[in-house]
Amino acid sequence: MDRHPHAPVAVATATSRAAAQRLIGALAVALLLSLVLALATAAVAHADVPDVRFSIADSNLVASPDGGFPYTVWLRDGTNTPIPNAIVVLDFANAPGIQLCASQDPDHDGRLLATSDVSGKATFVVKAGGSSSGRVSVGTVLDVIVQARPRTADLDGDTDVDALDQAALNALLGTSGPAGDLDRNGIVDAADVALLAAHLGGSCTTTPAYQPSWGSLKARYR
C-alpha cells in the first residue's frame, strides 16, 4: 500500500510552479528589453527632430537674382542641442510670383536644400526675383520651423535688377512691405533704395561690380 498517495501530485505542482516562475521571469526580461529598446529608439528619433522652440529661422527672407542676402537656419532639438547633417529645406511652392534662378533650382521643383553643420547651422544665399504675398516654408523634409515672407530686389520678376525695379521700389516708399522692404525693418525707405542700388545690374548670371556692405549703407543713411 502506498504510504504517500499525494507525492506525485506534489512533485508535479512544484515542477509547474518552477516552470511558471521561469516563464514569468523570461517574460519580464523580454518586456524590460522591449521597453529599453523603445525608449532608446524614441530618444534617437527625438534627437533628429527640430523643435520650433529652439530652432531659429527669420520670418522674413530677402533675395536677389545675383544673391548677396544670406539666410541662416539653426536646427535644434527638444533639448536645445544642435542637429548636424540634417537637410534643411526652403520650399517656395506656396510663394507664387517668386522666380528662383535656374542655377539654384535646375529641376524646377521650387525647393532649395542645404545641410546643417556641426552647430546645426545652414546658410542659403537665395538667387531669385519677383514678389509674392505667399510664404516660404522653412524646415526639414517633415517639419516646418517657420513660414517666411519673401521679398526680392527684382520687384518685376524678370530675374534682373534694373531701372524698372528702382521705379517700382520708389513707388513703394513709405509702405510697410514686405515688397521693397529689403532691410526687413517694417518700412520701405531710403535704406531699401540704397540696398537695391547695390544690386543694380545684377541678374541670375551677373553680379554687380560694386556691392557695399550693409554696415556702410547704414552709416550712409543714418
DOMI-392956 format. One line per 10 residues: their letters; for each residue x, z, y of N, C-alpha, C. Coordinates in Angstrom, 3 decimals. Example, Ala and Ser with C-alpha at 12.3 -4.5 7.8 and 13.67 -1.06 7.14 Angstrom:
2
AS> 13.190,7.800,-5.690,12.300,7.800,-4.500,13.200,7.800,-3.300 ~ 12.850,7.080,-2.250,13.670,7.140,-1.060,12.900,7.870,0.030 $
This chain:
222
MDRHPHAPVA> 0.848,0.000,-1.192,0.000,0.000,0.000,0.887,0.000,1.248 ~ 0.568,-0.862,2.230,1.363,-0.995,3.450,1.143,0.219,4.345 ~ 2.242,0.909,4.634,2.114,2.104,5.472,1.973,1.741,6.966 ~ 2.343,0.498,7.381,2.301,0.102,8.797,1.519,-1.191,8.954 ~ 0.213,-1.106,8.854,-0.609,-2.321,8.907,-0.542,-3.021,10.254 ~ -0.170,-2.303,11.342,-0.157,-2.928,12.666,1.240,-3.393,13.099 ~ 2.246,-3.262,12.256,3.619,-3.638,12.619,3.748,-5.102,13.000 ~ 3.202,-6.054,12.212,3.321,-7.470,12.603,2.679,-7.740,13.941 ~ 1.553,-7.069,14.213,0.870,-7.270,15.492,1.737,-6.770,16.637 ~ 2.358,-5.622,16.459,3.224,-5.048,17.489,4.413,-5.949,17.777 $
VATATSRAAA> 5.012,-6.484,16.714,6.154,-7.389,16.880,5.737,-8.641,17.640 ~ 4.584,-9.188,17.242,4.081,-10.402,17.907,3.798,-10.141,19.372 ~ 3.210,-8.964,19.663,2.889,-8.629,21.050,4.157,-8.501,21.883 ~ 5.176,-7.852,21.356,6.445,-7.691,22.064,7.096,-9.037,22.320 ~ 7.024,-9.904,21.300,7.609,-11.248,21.456,6.874,-12.039,22.525 ~ 5.545,-11.927,22.528,4.735,-12.641,23.523,5.040,-12.146,24.932 ~ 5.189,-10.794,25.019,5.500,-10.227,26.327,6.848,-10.727,26.834 ~ 7.826,-10.768,25.952,9.151,-11.226,26.343,9.111,-12.696,26.785 ~ 8.350,-13.497,26.021,8.226,-14.909,26.364,7.525,-15.084,27.708 ~ 6.491,-14.268,27.919,5.748,-14.350,29.180,6.630,-13.953,30.349 $
QRLIGALAVA> 7.449,-12.910,30.142,8.341,-12.471,31.199,9.379,-13.548,31.532 ~ 9.889,-14.224,30.455,10.847,-15.302,30.695,10.193,-16.447,31.461 ~ 8.951,-16.766,31.100,8.229,-17.840,31.779,7.975,-17.498,33.242 ~ 7.552,-16.234,33.481,7.302,-15.800,34.858,8.590,-15.848,35.673 ~ 9.693,-15.424,35.043,10.979,-15.452,35.734,11.395,-16.869,36.083 ~ 11.198,-17.795,35.112,11.560,-19.194,35.356,10.713,-19.794,36.471 ~ 9.407,-19.457,36.443,8.520,-19.960,37.491,8.911,-19.409,38.855 ~ 9.284,-18.139,38.897,9.690,-17.521,40.163,10.942,-18.186,40.711 ~ 11.907,-18.458,39.827,13.138,-19.128,40.254,12.828,-20.527,40.763 ~ 11.973,-21.248,40.020,11.611,-22.604,40.432,10.897,-22.603,41.781 $
LLLSLVLALA> 10.009,-21.612,41.959,9.292,-21.508,43.227,10.240,-21.206,44.376 ~ 11.193,-20.301,44.129,12.162,-19.947,45.155,13.023,-21.146,45.528 ~ 13.474,-21.893,44.519,14.292,-23.071,44.780,13.507,-24.118,45.566 ~ 12.234,-24.293,45.215,11.390,-25.258,45.925,11.216,-24.854,47.379 ~ 11.035,-23.540,47.609,10.864,-23.049,48.965,12.131,-23.262,49.787 ~ 13.273,-22.939,49.181,14.551,-23.117,49.877,14.780,-24.591,50.203 ~ 14.482,-25.476,49.235,14.657,-26.909,49.454,13.733,-27.413,50.551 ~ 12.488,-26.924,50.543,11.528,-27.347,51.569,11.982,-26.901,52.953 ~ 12.464,-25.657,53.057,12.935,-25.148,54.340,14.159,-25.916,54.821 ~ 15.063,-26.216,53.891,16.265,-26.968,54.256,15.907,-28.365,54.722 $
TAAVAHADVP> 14.971,-28.995,54.005,14.544,-30.343,54.378,13.884,-30.332,55.749 ~ 13.045,-29.337,55.988,12.365,-29.231,57.278,13.366,-29.007,58.402 ~ 14.381,-28.188,58.131,15.393,-27.908,59.147,16.172,-29.160,59.494 ~ 16.549,-29.942,58.462,17.286,-31.176,58.692,16.429,-32.158,59.472 ~ 15.167,-32.283,59.060,14.270,-33.213,59.745,14.058,-32.787,61.184 ~ 13.882,-31.492,61.402,13.641,-30.978,62.751,14.841,-31.224,63.656 ~ 16.033,-31.167,63.073,17.242,-31.334,63.864,17.365,-32.739,64.427 ~ 16.676,-33.706,63.835,16.764,-35.082,64.298,15.615,-35.467,65.216 ~ 14.719,-34.542,65.502,13.538,-34.849,66.298,13.750,-34.380,67.733 ~ 13.709,-35.296,68.716,13.873,-34.852,70.108,12.697,-34.015,70.560 $
DVRFSIADSN> 12.991,-32.984,71.314,11.960,-32.098,71.845,11.820,-32.374,73.338 ~ 10.601,-32.684,73.777,10.393,-33.039,75.181,10.703,-31.880,76.117 ~ 10.725,-30.654,75.602,11.046,-29.509,76.451,12.510,-29.505,76.862 ~ 13.374,-30.082,76.037,14.811,-30.028,76.288,15.439,-31.400,76.517 ~ 14.810,-32.462,76.026,15.330,-33.802,76.266,15.081,-34.179,77.725 ~ 15.957,-35.025,78.258,15.893,-35.366,79.681,15.869,-36.882,79.852 ~ 14.901,-37.368,80.610,14.840,-38.781,80.985,14.057,-38.870,82.282 ~ 14.577,-39.615,83.234,13.928,-39.737,84.544,12.590,-40.454,84.387 ~ 11.600,-39.995,85.123,10.281,-40.626,85.080,10.219,-41.874,85.961 ~ 11.338,-42.208,86.600,11.448,-43.428,87.402,12.648,-44.231,86.915 $
LVASPDGGFP> 12.441,-45.515,86.659,13.506,-46.375,86.154,13.720,-47.524,87.123 ~ 14.972,-47.696,87.574,15.314,-48.751,88.521,16.171,-49.795,87.818 ~ 15.908,-51.063,88.132,16.670,-52.146,87.516,16.942,-53.241,88.538 ~ 17.847,-54.136,88.168,18.138,-55.318,88.964,18.645,-56.379,88.000 ~ 18.422,-57.655,88.260,18.896,-58.683,87.326,20.400,-58.614,87.061 ~ 21.166,-58.172,88.059,22.612,-58.080,87.902,23.060,-56.703,87.417 ~ 22.122,-55.802,87.157,22.470,-54.445,86.725,22.818,-53.561,87.911 ~ 23.573,-52.508,87.644,24.037,-51.658,88.737,23.289,-50.357,88.917 ~ 22.175,-50.172,88.182,21.418,-48.923,88.282,21.416,-48.227,86.913 ~ 22.324,-47.289,86.669,22.347,-46.624,85.359,21.117,-45.761,85.132 $
YTVWLRDGTN> 20.647,-45.762,83.894,19.510,-44.919,83.494,19.946,-44.151,82.252 ~ 19.987,-42.818,82.364,20.536,-41.986,81.293,19.446,-41.164,80.613 ~ 19.530,-41.108,79.289,18.610,-40.316,78.476,19.427,-39.295,77.694 ~ 18.967,-38.040,77.699,19.624,-36.970,76.938,18.678,-36.516,75.837 ~ 19.109,-36.634,74.587,18.285,-36.212,73.456,18.711,-34.825,72.981 ~ 17.728,-33.898,72.904,17.989,-32.555,72.379,16.824,-32.139,71.493 ~ 17.125,-31.350,70.472,16.077,-30.935,69.539,15.425,-29.627,69.994 ~ 14.605,-29.039,69.117,13.848,-27.843,69.464,14.694,-26.608,69.699 ~ 15.963,-26.648,69.308,16.874,-25.534,69.572,17.794,-25.842,70.748 ~ 17.468,-26.896,71.507,18.260,-27.336,72.657,19.653,-27.798,72.249 $
TPIPNAIVVL> 19.755,-28.353,71.043,21.018,-28.875,70.527,21.050,-30.389,70.688 ~ 22.169,-30.948,71.187,22.251,-32.407,71.345,22.041,-33.139,70.023 ~ 21.407,-34.299,70.101,21.184,-35.138,68.919,22.083,-36.370,69.039 ~ 23.206,-36.408,68.297,24.100,-37.564,68.367,23.661,-38.672,67.399 ~ 24.181,-39.875,67.647,23.976,-41.020,66.750,22.507,-41.352,66.513 ~ 21.679,-41.104,67.506,20.261,-41.449,67.413,20.007,-42.708,68.245 ~ 19.093,-43.536,67.774,18.743,-44.749,68.502,17.734,-44.409,69.602 ~ 18.122,-44.660,70.835,17.247,-44.441,71.984,16.617,-45.778,72.358 ~ 15.318,-45.743,72.657,14.568,-46.980,72.894,13.920,-46.961,74.276 ~ 14.100,-48.052,75.009,13.307,-48.311,76.212,12.349,-49.436,75.848 $
DFANAPGIQL> 11.064,-49.143,75.829,10.056,-50.115,75.408,9.234,-50.555,76.626 ~ 9.353,-51.846,76.973,8.682,-52.394,78.154,7.357,-53.063,77.815 ~ 6.840,-52.849,76.597,5.616,-53.524,76.173,4.434,-53.221,77.091 ~ 4.398,-52.006,77.622,3.280,-51.597,78.489,3.621,-51.675,79.969 ~ 4.633,-52.481,80.279,5.014,-52.702,81.678,5.032,-54.199,81.962 ~ 3.870,-54.862,81.859,3.819,-56.298,82.123,4.240,-56.601,83.555 ~ 4.977,-57.683,83.715,5.489,-58.035,85.034,6.978,-57.782,85.154 ~ 7.521,-56.931,84.275,8.963,-56.706,84.256,9.603,-57.738,83.327 ~ 10.539,-58.498,83.871,11.210,-59.553,83.105,12.630,-59.102,82.755 ~ 12.877,-58.837,81.472,14.220,-58.463,81.032,15.096,-59.711,80.935 $
CASQDPDHDG> 16.343,-59.596,81.361,17.270,-60.715,81.230,17.498,-61.026,79.754 ~ 17.601,-62.306,79.446,17.737,-62.745,78.052,18.997,-62.187,77.396 ~ 20.037,-61.941,78.198,21.275,-61.416,77.620,21.088,-60.020,77.040 ~ 20.115,-59.271,77.572,19.840,-57.928,77.057,18.723,-57.933,76.025 ~ 17.853,-58.913,76.093,16.703,-58.955,75.189,16.606,-60.333,74.526 ~ 17.608,-60.685,73.719,17.637,-62.044,73.139,16.477,-62.336,72.189 ~ 15.911,-61.292,71.555,14.793,-61.540,70.646,13.438,-61.428,71.340 ~ 13.459,-61.145,72.635,12.249,-61.112,73.465,11.179,-60.146,72.922 ~ 11.621,-59.011,72.396,10.646,-58.025,71.922,10.331,-56.967,72.970 ~ 10.964,-57.073,74.148,10.681,-56.137,75.230,11.253,-54.756,75.021 $
RLLATSDVSG> 12.261,-54.638,74.146,12.849,-53.315,73.888,14.361,-53.377,74.052 ~ 14.911,-52.320,74.649,16.356,-52.154,74.752,16.754,-50.921,73.947 ~ 17.879,-51.028,73.221,18.323,-49.946,72.347,19.722,-49.487,72.739 ~ 19.970,-48.203,72.539,21.309,-47.631,72.715,21.442,-46.454,71.762 ~ 22.684,-46.094,71.431,22.947,-44.984,70.513,23.486,-43.796,71.286 ~ 22.908,-42.613,71.035,23.361,-41.406,71.732,24.748,-40.995,71.261 ~ 25.551,-40.434,72.175,26.892,-39.987,71.822,26.859,-38.551,71.315 ~ 28.023,-37.919,71.188,28.090,-36.576,70.621,27.370,-35.550,71.483 ~ 27.188,-35.859,72.771,26.473,-34.941,73.658,24.984,-35.269,73.729 ~ 24.539,-36.234,72.916,23.136,-36.625,72.909,22.767,-37.565,74.036 $
KATFVVKAGG> 23.769,-38.128,74.715,23.525,-38.968,75.890,23.573,-40.457,75.553 ~ 22.617,-41.202,76.098,22.630,-42.659,76.002,22.348,-43.211,77.389 ~ 23.215,-44.125,77.859,23.059,-44.681,79.200,22.783,-46.177,79.130 ~ 21.747,-46.600,79.845,21.381,-48.008,79.947,21.672,-48.494,81.365 ~ 22.031,-49.754,81.486,22.036,-50.441,82.774,21.096,-51.622,82.578 ~ 19.860,-51.423,82.990,18.814,-52.402,82.698,18.943,-53.597,83.640 ~ 19.054,-54.786,83.048,19.105,-56.019,83.818,17.731,-56.667,83.722 ~ 16.979,-56.573,84.808,15.603,-57.059,84.787,15.119,-57.293,86.211 ~ 14.018,-58.019,86.320,13.383,-58.242,87.604,11.886,-58.084,87.483 ~ 11.191,-58.219,88.612,9.734,-58.136,88.596,9.203,-56.787,89.020 $
SSSGRVSVGT> 7.886,-56.705,89.060,7.193,-55.464,89.413,6.073,-55.218,88.416 ~ 5.728,-53.955,88.216,4.665,-53.614,87.268,4.050,-52.275,87.636 ~ 2.752,-52.168,87.381,2.069,-50.885,87.548,2.031,-50.124,86.229 ~ 2.626,-50.727,85.175,2.653,-50.083,83.860,3.788,-49.087,83.742 ~ 4.011,-48.635,82.534,5.060,-47.641,82.263,5.986,-48.120,81.147 ~ 7.216,-47.651,81.202,8.202,-47.914,80.158,8.283,-46.686,79.264 ~ 8.059,-46.872,77.967,8.156,-45.753,77.026,9.618,-45.478,76.726 ~ 10.026,-44.236,76.933,11.416,-43.835,76.731,11.459,-42.794,75.615 ~ 12.277,-43.038,74.598,12.381,-42.080,73.498,13.120,-42.668,72.323 ~ 12.634,-42.357,71.118,13.196,-42.922,69.901,12.149,-43.834,69.271 $
VLDVIVQARP> 12.443,-44.325,68.079,11.503,-45.222,67.411,10.164,-44.524,67.164 ~ 10.202,-43.206,66.912,8.990,-42.471,66.550,8.475,-41.543,67.642 ~ 9.335,-41.143,68.579,8.953,-40.120,69.548,9.141,-40.611,70.982 ~ 8.198,-40.291,71.849,8.275,-40.649,73.266,8.637,-39.409,74.078 ~ 9.660,-39.534,74.918,10.082,-38.428,75.770,9.361,-38.488,77.113 ~ 9.310,-39.686,77.694,8.663,-39.838,78.997,8.170,-41.272,79.145 ~ 7.148,-41.442,79.965,6.665,-42.767,80.350,7.163,-43.014,81.777 ~ 8.177,-43.869,81.899,8.839,-44.067,83.182,8.206,-45.204,83.990 ~ 8.134,-45.008,85.302,7.626,-46.042,86.204,8.779,-46.962,86.607 ~ 8.670,-48.267,86.303,9.767,-49.179,86.621,9.643,-49.789,88.007 $
RTADLDGDTD> 10.776,-50.134,88.591,10.835,-50.917,89.816,12.179,-51.638,89.827 ~ 12.244,-52.813,90.458,13.477,-53.589,90.451,13.785,-54.111,91.849 ~ 15.035,-54.557,92.022,15.436,-55.169,93.284,14.918,-56.600,93.394 ~ 14.481,-57.159,92.282,13.927,-58.517,92.246,12.406,-58.419,92.246 ~ 11.828,-58.254,93.428,10.396,-57.963,93.502,9.510,-59.127,93.089 ~ 9.987,-60.375,93.240,9.131,-61.506,92.882,9.304,-61.950,91.433 ~ 10.203,-61.309,90.700,10.308,-61.552,89.262,10.899,-62.874,88.858 ~ 11.698,-63.498,89.731,12.300,-64.777,89.346,13.736,-64.606,88.868 ~ 14.093,-63.378,88.532,15.393,-62.981,87.959,16.584,-63.259,88.869 ~ 16.348,-63.224,90.177,17.464,-63.174,91.121,17.015,-62.372,92.344 $
VDALDQAALN> 17.988,-61.955,93.131,17.693,-61.177,94.337,18.074,-62.038,95.533 ~ 17.066,-62.423,96.320,17.315,-63.351,97.427,16.492,-62.953,98.652 ~ 16.413,-63.872,99.602,15.708,-63.600,100.851,14.229,-63.325,100.633 ~ 13.650,-63.922,99.597,12.235,-63.673,99.308,12.012,-62.214,98.912 ~ 12.968,-61.658,98.190,12.858,-60.242,97.799,13.055,-59.338,99.010 ~ 13.949,-59.732,99.917,14.118,-58.962,101.149,12.819,-58.941,101.952 ~ 12.169,-60.102,102.051,10.915,-60.176,102.795,9.839,-59.325,102.132 ~ 9.793,-59.378,100.800,8.804,-58.578,100.058,9.042,-57.088,100.263 ~ 10.322,-56.690,100.285,10.643,-55.280,100.491,10.297,-54.842,101.911 ~ 10.588,-55.691,102.876,10.258,-55.354,104.268,8.761,-55.133,104.436 $
ALLGTSGPAG> 7.959,-55.893,103.674,6.501,-55.741,103.763,6.034,-54.421,103.168 ~ 6.880,-53.812,102.336,6.527,-52.545,101.683,7.032,-51.322,102.436 ~ 7.770,-51.528,103.524,8.332,-50.392,104.261,7.242,-49.401,104.672 ~ 7.522,-48.143,104.400,6.581,-47.082,104.736,5.622,-46.725,103.625 ~ 5.582,-47.528,102.563,4.711,-47.212,101.428,5.417,-46.250,100.479 ~ 4.665,-45.731,99.520,5.222,-44.731,98.601,5.773,-45.329,97.310 ~ 5.744,-46.663,97.191,6.250,-47.277,95.963,5.242,-47.189,94.833 ~ 5.658,-47.322,93.572,7.063,-47.415,93.168,7.754,-48.735,93.526 ~ 6.985,-49.837,93.698,7.625,-51.101,94.049,8.399,-50.945,95.346 ~ 9.680,-51.305,95.313,10.515,-51.229,96.501,11.232,-49.914,96.706 $
DLDRNGIVDA> 10.805,-48.863,96.027,11.438,-47.544,96.202,12.641,-47.446,95.260 ~ 13.726,-48.081,95.647,14.895,-48.201,94.773,15.705,-46.911,94.666 ~ 15.587,-46.027,95.645,16.315,-44.757,95.551,15.439,-43.635,95.005 ~ 14.199,-43.947,94.647,13.276,-43.033,93.948,12.971,-41.765,94.753 ~ 12.934,-41.874,96.070,12.656,-40.682,96.871,11.205,-40.610,97.332 ~ 10.378,-41.539,96.856,8.954,-41.466,97.152,8.498,-42.236,98.374 ~ 9.414,-42.985,99.017,9.039,-43.799,100.177,9.979,-45.000,100.270 ~ 9.430,-46.134,100.666,10.244,-47.330,100.872,10.742,-47.303,102.307 ~ 12.073,-47.236,102.463,12.635,-47.087,103.807,13.930,-47.872,103.939 ~ 14.679,-47.567,104.992,15.907,-48.313,105.284,16.936,-48.190,104.167 $
ADVALLAAHL> 16.967,-47.047,103.485,17.916,-46.882,102.393,17.626,-47.865,101.271 ~ 16.361,-48.142,101.031,15.998,-49.118,99.992,16.382,-50.531,100.429 ~ 16.223,-50.817,101.719,16.646,-52.116,102.247,18.143,-52.302,102.017 ~ 18.919,-51.240,102.245,20.371,-51.307,102.050,20.720,-51.492,100.581 ~ 19.995,-50.815,99.703,20.255,-50.970,98.276,19.977,-52.393,97.819 ~ 18.866,-52.965,98.283,18.572,-54.343,97.899,19.638,-55.297,98.446 ~ 20.077,-55.043,99.667,21.100,-55.893,100.276,22.383,-55.888,99.447 ~ 22.683,-54.749,98.827,23.881,-54.656,97.997,23.794,-55.539,96.766 ~ 22.572,-55.889,96.360,22.379,-56.731,95.177,21.983,-58.154,95.552 ~ 21.980,-58.461,96.841,21.589,-59.787,97.305,22.524,-60.855,96.716 $
GGSCTTTPAY> 21.919,-61.877,96.132,22.703,-62.931,95.490,22.927,-62.698,94.007 ~ 22.515,-61.534,93.525,22.687,-61.231,92.104,21.593,-61.855,91.259 ~ 21.934,-62.123,90.017,20.969,-62.671,89.064,21.354,-62.192,87.673 ~ 20.660,-62.696,86.663,20.981,-62.295,85.289,22.388,-62.725,84.891 ~ 22.927,-63.732,85.569,24.254,-64.259,85.213,25.269,-64.110,86.339 ~ 24.854,-63.541,87.483,25.747,-63.443,88.637,25.713,-62.042,89.226 ~ 26.889,-61.523,89.550,26.988,-60.219,90.196,27.489,-60.414,91.616 ~ 26.835,-59.815,92.608,27.299,-59.962,93.988,28.731,-59.486,94.152 ~ 29.436,-60.093,95.105,30.840,-59.736,95.311,30.977,-58.322,95.837 ~ 30.004,-57.878,96.648,30.110,-56.551,97.262,28.917,-55.702,96.871 $
QPSWGSLKAR> 29.190,-54.580,96.192,28.151,-53.635,95.836,28.603,-52.236,96.224 ~ 28.288,-51.798,97.438,28.729,-50.461,97.871,28.107,-49.371,97.028 ~ 28.788,-48.254,96.949,28.268,-47.130,96.183,27.067,-46.525,96.888 ~ 26.236,-45.814,96.114,25.070,-45.160,96.709,25.520,-44.083,97.694 ~ 26.677,-43.463,97.430,27.180,-42.451,98.348,27.466,-43.035,99.726 ~ 28.076,-44.223,99.743,28.376,-44.843,101.032,27.107,-45.279,101.740 ~ 26.100,-45.707,100.980,24.834,-46.101,101.583,24.124,-44.895,102.190 ~ 24.166,-43.767,101.502,23.531,-42.556,102.043,24.205,-42.138,103.348 ~ 25.547,-42.228,103.371,26.275,-41.833,104.561,25.915,-42.769,105.726 ~ 25.697,-44.040,105.387,25.413,-45.012,106.429,24.025,-44.808,107.033 $
YR> 23.065,-44.351,106.209,21.688,-44.259,106.695,21.229,-42.829,106.925 ~ 22.136,-41.894,107.078,21.759,-40.516,107.416,21.327,-40.420,108.865 $
